[in-house]
Amino acid sequence: MRKPTKASENLLGLVEHYFAKEKGENIITIPLEGKSSLSDYMVVASGRSARQVASLAEKLSEQIKSEGFGTPKMEGKEQADWVLLDAGDVIVHIFRPEVREFYQIEKIWQGETGHMPS
């Protein structure tokens, strides 16, 4: 498993600052060291509506790109119930509250085993 780098910590700081500034809700950061070799961190946040979820995702993607971290891959923006941004070292999930409650993705990653169920 990989250890977080300074670059991944800088990207995480950008994501956390963005959500604080843009009023993302119920923000949770999950360190993935020892849990996944795909990324260093996962950030889970909520928006109040599909419109806000889509807007948060689009603007965050633009900011990540403009700060030199590359262009994140984005999935789910059309429906905007749950948008995934894959920025490499940081994976971001943005949900409408009821969708987040249904999937409870952070509980999967914060469980005692720290592994995705098979």
C-alpha positions in Angstrom: 0.0 0.0 0.0 1.2 3.5 -0.7 1.8 6.4 1.7 0.2 9.8 1.0 2.5 12.2 -0.8 2.8 16.0 -0.3 1.0 16.4 -3.7 -1.9 14.3 -2.5 -2.1 16.2 0.8 -2.1 19.5 -1.2 -4.9 18.2 -3.4 -6.9 17.1 -0.3 -6.4 20.5 1.2 -7.8 22.1 -2.0 -10.9 19.8 -1.9 -11.6 20.4 1.8 -11.1 24.2 1.5 -13.4 24.2 -1.6 -16.2 22.4 0.2 -15.9 24.7 3.3 -16.0 27.8 1.1 -18.8 26.6 -1.2 -21.0 25.2 1.6 -20.7 21.5 0.9 -22.4 19.7 3.8 -21.5 16.9 6.1 -17.9 16.6 4.8 -16.0 13.5 5.8 -12.4 12.8 4.8 -11.3 9.1 4.9 -7.6 8.3 4.7 -7.2 5.2 2.5 -3.6 4.2 3.5 -3.7 0.5 4.3 -7.2 0.2 2.7 -6.7 0.9 -1.0 -3.8 1.3 -3.4 -6.1 3.3 -5.8 -6.0 6.6 -3.9 -4.7 8.3 -0.8 -7.9 9.9 0.4 -11.7 9.8 -0.1 -13.8 12.8 0.6 -17.6 12.4 0.9 -19.8 15.5 0.9 -23.5 16.4 0.4 -25.3 19.1 -1.5 -28.8 20.1 -0.7 -30.3 19.4 -4.2 -29.3 17.8 -7.5 -28.6 21.2 -8.8 -26.1 22.0 -6.0 -24.5 18.5 -6.3 -23.9 19.1 -10.1 -22.6 22.7 -9.4 -20.3 21.6 -6.6 -18.9 18.8 -8.8 -18.4 21.0 -11.9 -16.8 23.9 -10.1 -14.5 21.6 -8.0 -13.4 19.8 -11.2 -12.5 23.2 -12.7 -10.6 24.3 -9.7 -8.6 21.0 -9.5 -7.7 21.4 -13.1 -6.8 25.2 -12.8 -4.6 24.4 -9.8 -2.5 22.0 -11.9 -3.8 18.6 -10.6 -5.1 17.5 -13.9 -8.7 17.0 -15.1 -10.6 14.7 -12.8 -12.8 12.0 -14.3 -16.5 12.7 -13.5 -19.4 10.2 -13.3 -23.0 10.9 -12.5 -23.3 14.6 -13.2 -26.3 14.2 -15.6 -28.6 12.9 -12.9 -26.7 14.5 -10.0 -27.9 12.2 -7.3 -24.3 11.0 -6.7 -21.4 12.5 -8.5 -18.0 10.8 -8.4 -14.8 12.8 -9.1 -11.7 10.8 -9.5 -8.7 13.1 -9.1 -6.2 10.3 -8.8 -4.8 10.8 -5.3 -8.2 12.0 -4.0 -11.6 10.4 -4.8 -14.6 12.7 -4.2 -18.2 11.6 -3.7 -20.9 14.3 -3.7 -24.4 13.1 -2.8 -27.9 14.4 -2.3 -28.6 13.7 1.4 -31.2 10.9 0.9 -29.0 9.1 -1.7 -26.0 9.4 0.7 -28.1 7.9 3.5 -29.2 5.0 1.3 -25.7 4.0 0.1 -23.8 4.9 3.3 -20.5 4.7 1.4 -18.4 6.2 4.2 -19.5 3.4 6.6 -18.1 0.8 4.1 -14.7 2.5 4.1 -14.6 3.4 7.8 -15.6 -0.1 9.0 -13.4 -2.1 11.3 -11.9 -4.2 8.5 -11.2 -1.2 6.3 -11.9 -3.2 3.1 -14.6 -3.1 0.5 -17.0 -6.0 0.9 -16.6 -8.7 -1.8 
